[in-house]
Amino acid sequence: MEPPLPSPDDGPLLSAVRRAGAPLNRLLLRVIERATLSEQNRLLGLTIAVGVACGLAAVGFHLFIRLVETTFFARVAAASGTTRSVGLVVVPMLGALVAGVALDRLAPEARGSGIPQVKWVYGARRGRLRSRDGAAKFILAALQIGTGSSLGREGPTVQICATVASALGRVFALSPSNQRRLIPVGAAAGIAAAFNAPIAAVTFVIEELVGGLDTTVLSGVVVAAALSAAVEHSILGERPVLAVPAAYGLTHASSLLVFALLGLAAGLLGHAFSSSLLRVRQGFRDLKRIPPWARPALGGALTGLIALAALELVGTLGVAGGGYEVLAQGLRGSLPLKVMAVLCVAKFAATIASYSSGGAGGIFAPTLFVGAMLGGLMGEVDRHLLGHADVQLGAFALVGMGAFFAAVVRAPMTSILIVFEMTGSYKLVLPLMVANAVAYVTARARSATPIYDALLEQDGRHMPQAHLASPALTAHRVGDTMRADPVALAATDTIDAAVATLAPLPFETIPVVGDDRVLVGVVTEARLRRLQAEGRGAELVSDHARLRGSLVPGNSLRSALVAMNRLEVRLMMVVDDPQSRRLVGVISTSDVVGVLLRFEEASEPRSSRTGEHSALTTNPGG
């Protein structure tokens, strides 16, 4: 940069001052340029900050849960007689009621585990994690878990920490792509602090959230997980979340057969857990007479009744809350057979009631609990079937914990590492690998969709698939392509009336709607004519309408094709919202193909399009 030339009107003194000031200006510009951090340097600094901040947030969340539990549920549990019996039902119900009202009015995205929400924002590149939802999850999940709902703290910790990371990215003005990269960094920090398991946190983020080995994200995930775990250690102490005897190991090689059977049982039970969770969740949504804000209270009351029944049968309260104390007893092998059997069934049912009703809390800890009880039961099978009098029931409980987790969450590597890090026991590598592999394969054979993806799909959110790579599928939305306000049958129509309505129309499949065009399901003309031929023309159409899935206008065409392929259909209904389910349109595979063809035609050179048209017209029989 050359010194400025003096203007003809400048005097000699002013010209001399300007020439002398030019080097100073260049020096100041150089200092400012070097003092301004590049975005990559800011991203590195924020990764460190995220690790520390998420460690503090996770510890604060866990201590808050403990405070709520001590203030409310622990007092009821310590009471006796009628006070305890009534309190075990009322306290979870009231805690869930307060959470339900707040979730419905203030932060609907804070419902559930939190992991599906984080996965959706990161994987589908849609929206952002709002600070309000993270704050609501912090308070409301602690309230529900602390008052006795059968939910886990780990999923909410992931959403809270991912929200912290996302907020820091916005505050420091990172680009949208780097803000997105901070989401798995925060999620890993949350898992590391929740389970005291930084290695498992890294594998979980790779297996479940990122979906592959993204080296750009991996370094930040490792740093944040290590820092978050260090913060948790410094405040809560360096000890495993679950203490087990260090002597656990494979005492008899023949027990591997029972460990494989444990994996098979865990796979089948894991599939039953996931499918039951989804069905009951949909059932709660279909309870139109109960408003959404009151449904968590119903789930809380059911959880309290189940906990009370378990208390009367086996004298323990492990069903309520996370159940870590009773889980630790199971891992030490100190629970009798009857206790493990009752707690396995009760925790299974209570978790489904608490989660499916629409509250705030996760399923991590409950799956570990159910798996441990199942493993302990299989340990008794080993003792009686193979005559191993010295069998370690706690070892089977520990392996069952990982196997059931693998079957439900479908993260097999994480399920192995998380058991090692949570317990500090590394002597059951072979049994754990055998049981986890069998459980994972068994559950996957029963249903290919993991639980978190299935929950998203039930909410009308379909994760994009990598093989659907056309930019048109990502750029276009269902709302832009669907046929709006389609012809529909009324739920009160009879089959005879419906057949008469469909006679002049070119439709094979038609939606059935209730009041305010709320979607009831779909029927086919062929099915209606068959029912009419069977003499059932006076029956209502709504009795035969079925609905396997729906879309919302904001879904991409890619997610629409994924849903159609999974359900093996060519036409899907479009509703305004998964909650209200008011029919606004229909979309078919031919509609999507039309968009693709127009996109490709617009992308091709004009000469190419002309040549193709010429070939088509000269050889129409092709």
PEBEL-V71267 format. One record per helix or strand. SS is the DSSP state (h for helix, s for strand). FROM is the first residue (numbers start at 1). LEN is the number of residues. If there is no record, write none. Layout:
SS	FROM	LEN
SS	FROM	LEN
This chain:
h	12	24
h	39	33
h	73	6
h	81	25
h	108	3
s	112	1
h	115	9
h	131	16
s	152	1
h	154	18
h	176	20
h	198	13
h	215	22
h	255	31
h	292	23
h	324	8
h	337	20
s	360	1
s	362	1
h	364	22
h	393	17
h	412	12
h	429	18
h	451	8
h	471	5
s	477	1
h	478	4
s	483	2
s	488	3
s	494	1
h	495	8
s	509	5
h	515	3
s	518	7
h	525	9
s	540	1
h	541	4
s	546	1
s	550	3
s	556	1
h	557	11
s	571	5
s	582	7
h	589	15
h	606	13
